[in-house]
Amino acid sequence: MFDTHSVLVYLPCIGFILFVERREMAASLPDGILLGMGNPLLDLQAQVEKDFLDKWGLKENDAILCDDKHVAMFEELAKNYKVEYIPGGATQNSLRVCQWMLNAPNKTTFFGAIGDDSYGKLLSQKAREAGVNVQYQSAYTTGRIDIRFCLPLASDSRRIARVIG
């Protein structure tokens, strides 16, 4: 049924299956053929030492809710570590995977709300670089933004912390 040119995209979080018989046909699909709406997150990934986790009260393989005391942690990450910024959230991740598989930009469109700040601008830039047509609603923030990040230990590539603000 499937040959080496077939592409199958399964997006469980939005319950949509898209089958393209030949990869060449992906380019002929209309822009915005797949629409998703959800909570966009900005994933931050950096390798840090155990001391960093201890300083900020983080545990390995744990998740916490961010509060005001963690704002400086993000600044320290950006200043002292190589941070990779990745558009995240279940729906947005699924659309990014679809874009990657189709290898044709703007076949997917994502709606969601972001803060009107530097992180929101960075999220928009990174999602567009991944080929997703993002149509964010931008809102002024009161200092609380949703950020999720993974901090692998320098000597280990396991995910050890996820912080949700």
N, C-alpha and C positions, 0 to 999 in steps of 0.2 A: 504494500500500500504506500509506504513512504520510500522515496529514493534519496540519493545524496543531495538533491537540490531542494528537497521539501523543507518547510519550516513550520513548526507547530509552536504556538504561543499559548500557554495556559496561565490565566490570571485568576487564581482562586479568590482573592480578596474582593474582586468585583464580578466574579462569576461569568467570565467571558472567555470563549475559546475562538481564536482566530487561526484559520488554516490558510496558508498560502502554498499552492502546489509547487511553485518554482520560485527560488529566491529572486530571480529577475523580475517577477511580477510584483514584488514588494514596492519597487519604485513607482509602479503605475497605480498603486492604491491612492485614493484621495487623501489629502492632508486632513488630519483630525478625525480619521476613521474610528479611533478609539478614544473615548472621553472618560476621564476619571475625576472624582471629587473626593477630597479627604483632608486630613490634617498633615500639612507638610512639616517635615522636621529637617533640621540641619545636623547631620552626623559629623562629629569631629573625631578623627582618629589620630593618635599619637603614641609613640612608645615612651613610657615614663618609668622611673625607678619606683621601687616600693616606698621610698621616703616621701615621694609626692603624694601617693595614696594616703599615707599616714597623716601627712600635714593637713589634708583636706577631709579627713575622716571617712575615706572611702575604703571599701572592702573588696577583695577579689570576688568575682562572679556575683555581684550585688547590683541593685538598682536603688536609687534614692530620688526624692524630689528636691530640686534645686530651690534655694532661697537666696536672699540678698548676700549672704556670706560667701556664696560660690561665684559671684560676679568676678572677683579678683582672680579666682582660679582660671577662668577662661582667658583673662589677660596674661596670666603667667604662662599658660600653655602656648599662647600665640607668641610670646616674647622669647621663651626659653626652649621650645621644642619645635620640631618639624611637624606641623599639623596638616592633615589632609581633610578637606571639607567636601562632604558628599551629600547630595540631596537625598533625604530619607522619608520615612513614613511608608506604611504598607502599600497604599495605592500608588504613590509617586515612585516607589521602588519597582512595582510591577510595570509601570509605564516605561521606566528607564530600561528595564530588561527587554520589553517589547521593542523599543527603539533600537537597542543593540542587536537584537535578532533580525529585525527588518533591515537594518543598516541603511535607513533612509530617514532623514530628519522630518520632524513635524507631522508624523503620522499619528501621534498621540497628542492629546491636549489635557492639561491638568488644571483644575480649579481648586483653590484653597486660600486661606488667609494667612498673611505673614505680618510681622512687625515692620514699621517704617523706620528701619535702622540699618546699620552696617551689616548685620547678620542676614537681614531680609534681602538686602541687595546682593550679598554673596550667594545666598541660596538661589535667587533668581538667575544669577550668572551661571552657576554650576549646573542647574537644571537645563538651561538653554544649551550649554555646551554639550550636554548629553543628548540633545536632539528633541527634547520635550518642549512643546509649545505651552509654556506656563502662562496662565492668566490669573495671577494672584490678586486678591483683594488686600490692599495695603492699609494697615491701621496704625495709628500712633500708639506707642506702647507706654506703659507706666513702669518700665524697667523689668517686667516679667515677660520672658520670651521662652518658647519651647526649644530646647536644645538637648539632643541626645548624643552621647559620645562614648566611644570605646577606648580604653587605655590599656594596651597590651604591655606587660612588663618588658623591659629592655632585653632580658635573656629568654623570654618566652612569648610566643605569638598568640597565646590564648586571649580571648576576650575576658577581661577581669572586672570591668565596671561599666555600668550604663547609668547615666544620670539624666533624668527627665525633669525639666524645669517647668 
